C-alpha cells in the first residue's frame, strides 16, 4: 500500500465531522498504516534509481523493490554515485540487497549498508533485482545509482557460452561488444563455434562490415588470432594464455542471425606428448586424453557424439525431453521455452506462471475483476447493473415501461440504458428527455440538413411543422411550396393603363407606345422629338407619336423619314465626267486619271500629258516614246532596260558561250574581249588561242624542296609530289600523313598515336598492352574502387559498381548514396514519409493513427473516442484528421470552437417580443405586462385586456379601462374605499367622531408595524455577521487541510 492507498483508506474509515478532524485522521493513518512501499519495473536502456526523498533523508519503515530487465543476451551494470545508509554489523537495520536475477530467490550479489560505496556491479543475466529496507529509527541520505544495459561482459570459470545479442534472432546495427574470457593459471581457452552467420564481407582481405575479432590476450593490443565474417563457421581456436578477448562489431545496415560459441579450458601441456594438440586429435569440438594418452572426443552440452567418435550432432531437447511447460523452440546446442498468451516464463526458464491481469489497474474493469488461468473477465457486483459491450464498464439497466423512461415523446430501449427521441418536427433538448419544436422556417433546405423548409417565399412555423405563403403579386401553387406570378395584365387591371400594360414577377406597370411618355399623372402624352432632333435630320416636323425630316438638295429622306441620306450622283451617267467621278455629301466632282489633265477646272474633259517633252528623253536613261496617257523607254545597243522600265544597264556578253573565247572572257561597257588563264601564254593579239607554260623547266614553280616536294608539270599548271608517309598540302608543301585517322593505314586494336612518317599503337583506359598492336582487359575490382566493395563487377575495359538495397549509385559511378524513398510516391506512405539510411518509415499527421501495415493512416474519430472538446458531444462531427463542434438550436459556438453557449435572443430587438422577453438555455419566450394578454396567433404580440368587461372589473360603481390596467371611481357623494374598488358614502357630522377614532387606531397599528420592521432588520444584521464568521472559520480549516495533505504527500 502506498501513500495514495492510505488516503483512500481514510476516505473509507474516518468520520467527517470537521475539516480538522479529517487532517488528524489522515496523519494517524499515514503513520500507523504499515511500511511505506515503493519501487517499479524498469526496462532496458539507461536510467537512475534513488532512495525515497533523495537527496533528502529516506523515511523510516521503508520496503522498496526495483526490477531492472533488458534483452535476453544483454546484461546490466550498476554504478553508484552516492551511498549512505545506517551502519550495523551484518547490515541488520537499514540495508540494500542486490540479486543477479528477477527476484529475491535469485543469486545474491551483495548486501550493503553504512558509508562504503559499492563498486561497479554487473549482472550475469538479463535482470537485476534491488531491495531496500529501513527500520523504525535512524535515517540517512540514502543512495543514487545509475544503471545501463549493454552487450560487453567478462566470463570466468572453466566453461561457458557466448552468443550475439538477440541470438538466434537477428542482431542489432551499430554494435561494439567486447567479451573477455579469463580462466585459471596454466590453463588455455578453447573456442568451439556452434553457429556462425554474419554479414558477408571480403574474407580474403578484410571483413569491412560486420565481423568478430578474436585476440590472444586481455585487450585490443594482444596478438590477433583472426577476423571472421560471412557464414563460414570458424574452426576450433585455442589461446596460448589464460585470457582471450572477442570483439563483435556491426555497421549500420545488413543484419544476420549472429553466432553461438562455447568455450572450455584445458591444461597448457606439452604439444609433443598431448595428441590433442595435433589437429585437436581429429575431434570436432573438445579433445581430451586419458591416463594412457589416448584421444577421447567430447561434445558441448546440447550435442551428441556420433558413432565415428569424432563429430557431433545437435541434440533436439524439445523432441527428446520436452522440457518446457508450453512451447519449446530448439536452438543449436540448446533450446528456448516460451509461454502462451496470458502466461509468463518463470525464473527456472521452463515453467509458465499465470499473469494475474487483475493486479494491473484492476484489469481495466470498472467493478470486479476475476482472474482465470491465462485470462480474466470483469463482473458487476451491483445486481441492478449489467456489463457493457466493452466487457469492462458497468451501468444501471433502464426501461421504458416506467413513466416512458422520463421521455417526453418517444422512448427506446438499448440495454442496459434507454434513450429518447422526438416526433418529426421536434428535436431533443440538451437534457436528453424533453422535446422542443424545430423552427423549419429558420433552416433553408439543403441535402445535408433535416427538418428544413421548402418555401420559396414566406414560411410560417407551427408546432411540429410549417406552412408556406406568398408575397403580394404571387399565388401559391397546388404543391403548397412554390409561388407563381399573377399576370395582372390578363385581368381587368389591364384597362387601368392608358396605352400598354407590362407584367413582371409580383406586379405590373403601365407603359406608353413609342413616341409617347408618361405625365406626372400617369397619362401618356406626345414626345416632341424636334426639340432635340437627330444630327442627320435637316428640317424636323413633329406630329403625335412621331416626327419626320425634310432634306436639302443632294439628299433624300430615309425609309421612315427620320433622317436624310446623301444622293450618289456618280451612279447616273458617271455624273457627266469623262473619266473619274467622286461622290461627296450633297454633291460630286470629276477627276482625270494619271497621265491626263483637265481641259478646264471642272475636269469633265481630260487630255493626254506628253511625258517625253522634257529634253526629248523625259525620265528615261536613253530613249523616250510618248503614249496615250503614258510613255515607254528604250536603250542603246549593248544595254538592256531594267525592271523599273526607265533606267538602262550593260549587257555581259561573256555570259553567252563565254563570248566565243577559248579560255577567259573579259566584259567591258557595251562590249567584251578574250584572254588566257594563268599557266598559258597568248598566241595572237586577239587572245583567242593559248599555249601551256612549263613552270618546272623554267624554274618558276613554288614547290618546297626542303620538305621533300618534287615539281611535276601539267597542262596549264604543275604539282608538287611528296615521299611515302607524307601528303601534299597547300599545293607546294609536304605534310605527314596521320595513319591513325584511317583504319586501313594502321593495324592497332585500340588506340593509335601518329608520328612523322609512321604511327605507334597504345591501349584504352582499363586495358594493358598484350603485344605491339593488341591489348588485354585490366581487372579494376582488385583495387576495390567501389563504396560497397563486394558489389564490384569487372567488365571488358572497365568495371561496374552496384549498391545494396536502399542505396543508389552516384554520378561518379563508384560512390553509393542513400535513396530517399520518400521522393517517389511519398515512399508509399499515406501521409508523412521519413527517410532513413537505406530505408524509410511512415508516420501520420496529427489526428491520425498509423495502422499495422506501417504505411496506412487511419483517422482518429475524436467524437467516438471521447477526445473531442465539444461540451455538446452529440453535436460533434468527425472530420479527416480533426473534428468540429456544432450546437443545438438556440446555442452558438464560442471562440474556443468547443463550448456551446446559449444565444440570448432577448438582446436583439427584445427577441421580437412586444413586452417582456425571457431567455432560457436554447430558446426564449415572450410574456405580457400586467393588464395585457398574449395574442393566440402570435405569442410575441400583446394587446390590452379590458378588465371592465368582466364583472365590471370588481368596481362598486364605475370601471374605467386604460392600456395595461383600469381604475374604479364612485358616484356623487361616494368615495372610493381602501380596497380601491368599493364605494362608501362620504362622512357626515353624525359619524365624524367615529371616523376620527378609526384614524387614531390605524395610526397606532402602523407604528407597531414600523417597530417590528426595525427589529427584524437588526436581527438580520446579527445573522449576517455570524455567517461571515462561519465562512472565515471554514476557509481556515480548508487551508489547514490542504497544507496537511501536501505534507503527507511529500512523505
Residue pairs with C-beta under 8 A, 6 or more apart in sequence:
1 9
1 33
1 34
1 37
2 36
2 37
2 38
3 30
3 36
3 1048
3 1049
3 1051
6 26
6 29
6 30
6 33
6 1048
7 26
7 1045
7 1048
9 29
9 33
10 22
10 25
10 26
10 29
13 25
13 29
14 21
14 22
14 25
14 26
14 29
15 21
15 25
16 22
18 1037
19 1034
19 1037
19 1038
19 1040
19 1041
20 1037
20 1040
20 1041
22 1041
23 1040
23 1041
23 1044
23 1045
26 1044
26 1045
26 1048
27 1044
27 1048
30 1048
30 1051
34 61
35 61
35 62
35 63
36 52
36 59
36 61
36 62
36 63
36 64
37 63
37 64
38 52
38 62
38 63
38 64
39 64
39 65
39 66
39 67
40 66
40 67
41 66
41 67
41 69
42 49
42 66
42 67
42 68
42 69
42 147
43 69
43 70
44 69
44 70
44 71
44 74
44 149
45 148
45 149
46 146
46 147
46 148
46 149
47 146
47 147
48 144
48 145
48 146
48 147
49 66
49 68
49 130
49 144
49 145
49 147
50 142
50 143
50 144
50 145
51 58
51 62
51 64
51 132
51 142
51 143
51 144
52 58
52 59
52 62
52 64
52 142
53 59
53 142
53 1051
54 82
54 141
54 142
54 143
54 144
55 82
55 141
55 142
55 144
56 141
57 139
57 140
57 141
57 142
58 132
58 134
58 139
58 140
58 141
58 142
59 134
59 139
59 1051
60 134
60 135
60 136
60 137
60 139
61 134
61 135
61 136
62 132
62 133
62 134
63 131
63 132
63 133
64 131
64 132
65 129
65 130
65 131
65 132
66 129
66 130
67 102
67 103
67 127
67 128
67 129
67 130
68 76
68 127
68 128
68 129
68 130
68 147
69 76
69 102
69 126
69 127
69 128
70 76
70 126
70 127
70 149
71 126
71 149
71 165
71 166
72 126
72 166
73 126
73 151
73 163
73 164
73 165
73 166
73 167
74 126
74 149
74 150
74 151
74 165
75 122
75 123
75 124
75 125
75 126
75 149
75 150
75 151
75 153
76 122
76 123
76 126
76 127
76 128
76 147
76 148
76 149
77 120
77 121
77 122
77 123
77 147
77 148
77 149
77 150
78 98
78 118
78 120
78 121
78 122
78 128
78 145
78 146
78 147
79 120
79 145
79 146
79 147
79 148
80 117
80 118
80 119
80 143
80 144
80 145
80 146
81 144
81 145
81 146
82 117
82 141
82 142
82 143
82 144
83 112
83 115
83 116
83 117
83 118
83 143
83 145
84 115
84 140
84 141
84 142
84 143
85 91
85 94
85 95
85 96
85 112
85 113
85 114
85 134
85 140
85 142
85 143
86 93
86 94
86 113
86 114
86 134
86 135
86 138
86 139
86 140
87 113
87 114
87 115
88 94
88 113
88 114
91 111
91 112
91 113
91 114
93 113
93 134
93 135
93 137
93 138
94 113
94 133
94 134
94 135
94 138
94 139
94 140
95 111
95 112
95 113
95 132
95 133
96 111
96 112
96 113
96 130
96 131
96 132
96 143
97 104
97 108
97 110
97 111
97 112
97 130
97 131
97 132
97 133
98 108
98 109
98 110
98 111
98 112
98 118
98 121
98 128
98 129
98 130
99 105
99 106
99 107
99 108
99 109
99 128
99 129
99 130
99 131
100 106
100 107
100 108
100 109
100 123
100 124
100 125
100 128
101 107
101 123
101 125
101 127
101 128
101 129
101 347
102 127
102 129
102 347
103 129
103 347
104 129
104 131
105 347
106 125
106 127
106 129
106 347
109 121
109 123
109 128
110 118
110 121
112 118
121 128
122 153
122 154
124 153
128 147
132 143
150 177
151 165
151 175
151 177
151 248
152 177
152 178
152 179
153 179
153 180
154 179
154 180
154 181
154 182
155 162
155 179
155 180
155 181
155 182
155 263
156 182
156 183
157 183
158 183
158 184
158 264
158 265
159 262
159 263
159 264
159 265
160 181
160 262
160 263
161 260
161 261
161 262
161 263
161 333
161 334
162 179
162 181
162 246
162 260
162 261
162 262
162 263
163 258
163 259
163 260
163 261
164 171
164 177
164 248
164 257
164 258
164 259
164 260
165 171
165 172
165 175
165 177
165 258
166 172
166 258
167 195
167 257
167 258
167 259
167 260
168 195
168 257
168 258
168 260
168 331
168 332
169 257
170 255
170 256
170 257
170 258
171 250
171 255
171 256
171 257
171 258
172 250
172 255
173 250
173 251
173 252
173 253
173 255
174 250
174 251
174 252
175 248
175 249
175 250
176 247
176 248
176 249
177 247
177 248
177 249
178 245
178 246
178 247
178 248
179 245
179 246
179 247
179 248
180 218
180 243
180 244
180 245
180 246
181 189
181 243
181 244
181 245
181 246
181 263
182 218
182 242
182 243
183 189
183 242
183 243
183 265
184 242
184 265
185 242
186 242
186 267
186 268
187 242
187 265
187 266
187 267
187 268
188 238
188 239
188 240
188 241
188 242
188 265
188 266
188 267
188 268
189 238
189 239
189 242
189 243
189 244
189 263
189 264
189 265
190 236
190 237
190 238
190 239
190 263
190 264
190 265
190 266
190 286
191 214
191 234
191 236
191 237
191 238
191 244
191 261
191 262
191 263
192 236
192 261
192 262
192 263
192 264
192 284
192 285
192 286
192 300
193 233
193 234
193 235
193 259
193 260
193 261
194 260
194 261
194 262
194 300
194 302
194 303
194 332
194 333
195 233
195 257
195 258
195 259
195 260
195 332
195 333
196 212
196 228
196 231
196 232
196 233
196 234
196 259
196 260
196 261
197 230
197 231
197 256
197 257
197 258
197 259
198 207
198 210
198 211
198 212
198 228
198 229
198 230
198 231
198 256
198 258
198 259
199 209
199 210
199 229
199 230
199 250
199 251
199 253
199 254
199 255
199 256
200 209
200 229
200 230
200 231
200 790
201 207
201 208
201 209
201 210
201 211
201 229
201 230
201 790
202 208
202 784
202 789
202 790
203 228
203 229
203 230
203 232
205 784
206 227
207 227
207 228
207 229
207 230
208 789
209 229
209 250
209 251
209 253
209 254
210 229
210 249
210 250
210 251
210 254
210 255
210 256
211 227
211 228
211 229
211 248
211 249
212 227
212 228
212 229
212 246
212 247
212 248
212 259
213 224
213 226
213 227
213 228
213 246
213 247
213 248
213 249
214 224
214 225
214 226
214 227
214 228
214 237
214 244
214 245
214 246
215 222
215 223
215 224
215 225
215 244
215 245
215 246
215 247
216 222
216 223
216 224
216 225
216 239
216 240
216 241
216 244
217 223
217 241
217 243
217 244
217 245
218 243
218 245
219 245
220 245
220 247
222 243
222 245
223 240
225 237
225 239
226 234
226 237
228 234
231 256
236 280
236 284
236 285
238 266
242 268
244 263
246 261
248 259
252 837
252 838
253 804
253 806
253 837
253 838
254 804
260 331
260 332
260 333
260 334
262 285
262 300
262 301
262 333
264 286
264 300
266 276
266 288
269 277
271 277
271 278
273 293
274 289
274 293
275 281
275 287
275 289
275 293
275 294
275 295
276 283
276 287
276 288
276 289
276 295
280 287
281 287
281 289
281 295
281 297
282 295
282 297
282 310
283 295
283 297
283 298
283 310
284 297
284 299
284 310
284 311
284 312
285 297
285 298
285 299
285 300
285 303
285 312
286 297
286 298
286 299
286 300
287 295
287 296
287 297
287 298
288 295
288 296
288 297
288 298
289 295
289 296
290 296
297 305
297 309
297 310
298 305
299 305
299 312
300 312
300 333
301 333
301 334
302 314
302 315
302 317
302 332
302 333
302 334
302 335
303 312
303 313
303 314
303 315
303 333
304 312
304 313
304 315
305 311
305 312
306 312
306 313
314 330
314 332
314 333
315 333
316 330
316 335
317 323
317 328
317 330
317 334
317 335
318 324
318 328
318 329
318 330
318 335
319 330
322 328
323 335
323 337
323 350
324 335
324 337
324 338
324 350
325 337
325 339
325 350
325 351
325 352
326 337
326 338
326 339
326 340
326 343
326 352
327 337
327 338
327 339
327 340
328 335
328 336
328 337
328 338
329 335
329 336
329 337
329 338
337 345
337 349
337 350
337 352
338 345
339 345
339 352
340 352
340 374
341 374
342 354
342 355
342 357
342 373
342 374
342 375
343 352
343 353
343 354
343 355
343 374
344 352
344 353
344 355
345 351
345 352
345 353
346 352
346 353
354 371
354 373
354 374
355 374
356 371
356 376
357 363
357 369
357 371
357 375
357 376
358 365
358 369
358 370
358 371
358 376
362 369
363 369
363 371
363 376
363 378
364 378
364 392
365 378
365 379
365 392
366 378
366 392
366 393
366 394
367 378
367 379
367 380
367 381
367 382
367 385
367 394
368 378
368 379
368 380
368 381
369 376
369 377
369 378
369 379
370 376
370 377
370 378
370 379
377 391
378 387
378 391
378 392
379 387
380 386
380 387
380 394
382 394
382 396
384 396
384 397
385 394
385 395
385 396
385 397
385 416
386 394
386 395
386 397
386 415
386 416
387 393
387 394
388 394
388 395
388 416
395 416
395 417
396 416
396 417
397 415
397 416
397 417
398 405
398 413
398 416
398 417
398 418
399 405
399 413
399 418
400 407
400 411
400 412
400 413
400 418
404 411
405 411
405 413
405 418
405 420
406 420
406 433
407 418
407 420
407 421
407 433
408 420
408 422
408 433
408 434
408 435
409 420
409 421
409 422
409 423
409 426
409 435
410 420
410 421
410 422
410 423
411 418
411 419
411 420
412 418
412 419
412 420
412 421
419 432
420 428
420 432
420 433
420 435
421 428
422 428
422 435
423 435
423 464
424 451
424 464
425 437
425 438
425 440
425 451
425 463
425 464
425 465
426 435
426 436
426 437
426 438
426 464
427 435
427 436
427 438
427 451
427 888
427 889
428 434
428 435
429 435
429 436
429 888
429 922
430 872
430 888
430 921
430 922
436 889
436 922
436 923
437 461
437 463
437 464
438 451
438 464
438 889
439 461
439 466
439 889
440 451
440 452
440 453
440 459
440 461
440 465
440 466
441 453
441 455
441 459
441 460
441 461
441 466
442 461
443 449
443 451
443 452
443 453
444 452
444 453
445 452
445 453
445 454
446 452
453 459
453 466
453 468
454 468
454 481
455 466
455 468
455 469
455 481
456 468
456 481
456 482
456 483
457 468
457 469
457 470
457 471
457 474
457 483
458 468
458 469
458 470
458 471
459 466
459 467
459 468
459 469
460 466
460 467
460 468
460 469
467 480
468 476
468 480
468 481
468 483
469 476
470 476
470 483
471 483
471 506
472 506
472 507
473 485
473 486
473 488
473 505
473 506
473 507
474 483
474 484
474 485
474 486
474 505
474 506
475 483
475 484
475 486
476 482
476 483
477 483
477 484
485 503
485 504
485 505
485 506
487 503
487 508
488 494
488 501
488 503
488 507
488 508
489 501
489 502
489 503
489 508
490 503
493 501
493 508
494 501
496 510
497 510
497 511
498 510
498 512
498 522
498 523
498 524
499 510
499 511
499 512
499 513
499 516
499 524
500 510
500 511
500 512
500 513
501 508
501 509
501 510
501 511
502 508
502 509
502 510
502 511
510 518
510 522
512 518
512 524
513 524
513 545
514 545
514 546
515 526
515 527
515 529
515 544
515 545
515 546
515 547
516 524
516 525
516 526
516 527
516 545
517 524
517 525
517 527
518 524
518 525
519 525
526 542
526 544
526 545
528 542
528 547
529 540
529 542
529 546
529 547
530 540
530 541
530 542
530 547
533 540
533 547
533 549
534 549
534 562
534 563
536 549
536 563
536 564
536 565
537 549
537 562
537 563
537 564
538 549
538 550
538 551
538 552
538 555
538 564
539 549
539 550
539 551
540 547
540 548
540 549
541 547
541 548
541 549
541 550
547 562
548 557
548 561
548 562
549 557
549 561
549 562
549 563
549 564
550 557
551 557
551 564
552 564
552 586
553 586
554 566
554 567
554 569
554 585
554 586
554 587
555 564
555 565
555 566
555 567
555 586
556 564
556 565
556 567
557 563
557 564
557 565
558 564
558 565
566 583
566 585
566 586
567 586
568 583
568 588
569 575
569 581
569 583
569 587
569 588
570 577
570 581
570 582
570 583
570 588
574 581
575 581
575 583
575 588
575 590
576 590
576 604
577 590
577 591
577 603
577 604
578 590
578 592
578 604
578 605
578 606
579 590
579 591
579 592
579 593
579 596
579 606
580 590
580 591
580 592
580 593
581 588
581 589
581 590
581 591
582 588
582 589
582 590
582 591
589 602
589 603
590 598
590 602
590 603
590 604
591 603
592 598
592 603
592 606
593 606
593 629
594 629
595 608
595 609
595 611
595 628
595 629
595 630
596 606
596 607
596 608
596 609
596 629
597 606
597 607
597 609
598 604
598 605
598 606
598 607
599 605
599 606
599 607
608 626
608 628
608 629
609 629
610 626
610 631
611 618
611 619
611 624
611 626
611 630
611 631
612 618
612 620
612 624
612 625
612 626
612 631
613 626
616 624
617 623
617 624
618 624
618 626
618 631
618 633
619 633
619 646
620 631
620 633
620 634
620 646
621 633
621 635
621 646
621 647
621 648
622 633
622 634
622 635
622 636
622 639
622 648
623 633
623 634
623 635
623 636
624 631
624 632
624 633
625 631
625 632
625 633
625 634
632 645
633 641
633 645
633 646
633 648
634 641
635 641
635 648
636 648
636 670
637 670
638 650
638 651
638 669
638 670
638 671
639 648
639 649
639 650
639 651
639 670
640 648
640 649
640 651
641 647
641 648
642 648
642 649
650 667
650 669
650 670
651 670
652 667
652 672
653 659
653 665
653 667
653 671
653 672
654 661
654 665
654 666
654 667
654 672
658 665
659 665
659 667
659 672
659 674
660 674
660 688
661 674
661 675
661 687
661 688
662 674
662 676
662 688
662 689
662 690
663 674
663 675
663 676
663 677
663 680
663 690
664 674
664 675
664 676
664 677
664 687
665 672
665 673
665 674
665 675
666 672
666 673
666 674
666 675
673 687
674 686
674 687
674 688
675 682
675 687
676 682
676 687
676 690
677 690
677 716
678 716
679 692
679 693
679 695
679 716
679 717
679 718
680 690
680 691
680 692
680 693
680 716
681 690
681 691
681 693
682 689
682 690
683 689
683 690
683 691
692 715
692 716
693 700
693 716
694 713
695 701
695 711
695 713
695 717
695 718
696 711
696 712
696 713
696 718
697 713
701 711
701 718
701 720
701 732
702 720
702 731
702 732
703 709
703 710
703 711
703 718
703 720
703 732
704 720
704 732
704 733
704 734
707 722
707 726
707 733
707 734
708 722
708 723
708 726
708 734
709 720
709 721
709 722
709 728
709 732
709 733
709 734
710 720
710 721
711 718
711 719
711 720
712 718
712 719
712 720
712 721
719 728
719 731
720 728
720 731
720 732
720 733
720 734
721 728
722 728
722 734
722 735
723 734
723 757
724 757
725 736
725 737
725 756
725 757
725 758
726 734
726 735
726 736
726 737
726 757
727 734
727 735
727 737
728 734
728 735
729 735
736 754
736 756
736 757
737 745
737 757
738 754
738 759
739 745
739 746
739 752
739 754
739 758
739 759
740 746
740 748
740 752
740 753
740 754
740 759
741 754
745 759
746 752
746 759
746 761
747 761
747 773
748 759
748 761
748 762
748 773
749 761
749 773
749 774
749 775
750 761
750 762
750 763
750 764
750 767
750 775
751 761
751 762
751 763
751 764
752 759
752 760
752 761
752 762
753 759
753 760
753 761
753 762
761 769
761 772
761 773
762 769
763 769
763 775
764 775
764 797
765 797
765 798
766 777
766 778
766 780
766 797
766 798
766 799
767 775
767 776
767 777
767 778
767 797
768 775
768 776
768 778
769 775
769 776
770 776
777 794
777 796
777 797
778 797
779 794
779 799
780 792
780 794
780 798
780 799
781 792
781 793
781 794
781 799
784 792
785 792
785 799
785 801
785 814
786 792
786 799
786 801
786 802
786 814
786 816
787 801
787 803
787 814
787 815
787 816
788 801
788 802
788 803
788 804
788 807
788 816
791 801
791 802
791 803
791 804
792 799
792 800
792 801
792 802
793 799
793 800
793 801
793 802
800 813
801 809
801 813
801 814
801 816
802 809
803 809
803 816
804 816
804 838
805 838
806 818
806 819
806 821
806 837
806 838
806 839
807 816
807 817
807 818
807 819
807 838
808 816
808 817
808 818
808 819
809 815
809 816
810 816
810 817
818 835
818 837
818 838
819 838
820 835
820 840
821 827
821 828
821 833
821 835
821 839
821 840
822 829
822 833
822 834
822 835
822 840
826 833
827 833
827 835
827 840
827 842
828 842
828 855
829 840
829 842
829 843
829 855
829 857
830 842
830 844
830 848
830 855
830 856
830 857
831 842
831 843
831 844
831 845
831 848
831 857
832 842
832 843
832 844
832 845
833 840
833 841
833 842
833 843
834 840
834 841
834 842
834 843
841 854
842 850
842 854
842 855
842 857
843 850
844 850
844 857
845 857
845 881
846 881
847 859
847 860
847 862
847 880
847 881
847 882
848 857
848 858
848 859
848 860
848 881
849 857
849 858
849 860
850 856
850 857
850 858
851 857
851 858
859 878
859 879
859 880
859 881
860 867
861 878
861 883
862 868
862 876
862 878
862 882
862 883
863 870
863 873
863 876
863 877
863 878
863 883
864 878
866 873
868 876
868 883
868 885
868 898
869 885
869 896
869 897
869 898
869 899
870 876
870 883
870 885
870 898
870 900
871 885
871 898
871 899
871 900
872 885
872 886
872 887
872 888
872 891
872 900
875 885
875 886
875 887
875 888
875 900
876 883
876 884
876 885
877 883
877 884
877 885
877 886
884 897
885 893
885 897
885 898
885 900
886 893
887 893
887 900
888 900
888 922
889 922
889 923
890 902
890 903
890 905
890 921
890 922
890 923
890 924
891 900
891 901
891 902
891 903
891 921
891 922
892 900
892 901
892 903
893 899
893 900
893 901
894 900
894 901
902 919
902 920
902 921
902 922
904 919
904 924
905 911
905 917
905 919
905 923
905 924
906 913
906 917
906 918
906 919
906 924
910 917
911 917
911 919
911 924
911 926
911 940
912 926
912 940
913 926
913 927
913 940
914 926
914 928
914 940
914 941
914 942
915 926
915 927
915 928
915 929
915 932
915 942
916 926
916 927
916 928
916 929
917 924
917 925
917 926
918 924
918 925
918 926
918 927
925 939
926 934
926 939
926 940
926 942
927 934
928 934
928 942
929 942
929 964
930 964
930 965
931 944
931 945
931 947
931 963
931 964
931 965
931 966
932 942
932 943
932 944
932 945
932 963
932 964
933 942
933 943
933 945
934 941
934 942
935 941
935 942
935 943
944 961
944 963
944 964
946 961
946 966
947 953
947 959
947 961
947 965
947 966
948 955
948 959
948 960
948 961
948 966
949 961
952 959
953 959
953 961
953 966
953 968
953 981
954 968
954 981
955 966
955 968
955 969
955 981
956 968
956 970
956 977
956 981
956 982
956 983
957 968
957 969
957 970
957 971
957 974
957 983
958 968
958 969
958 970
958 971
959 966
959 967
959 968
960 966
960 967
960 968
960 969
967 980
968 976
968 980
968 981
968 983
969 976
970 976
970 983
970 984
971 983
973 985
973 986
974 983
974 984
974 985
974 986
975 983
975 984
975 985
975 986
976 982
976 983
976 984
977 983
977 984
987 995
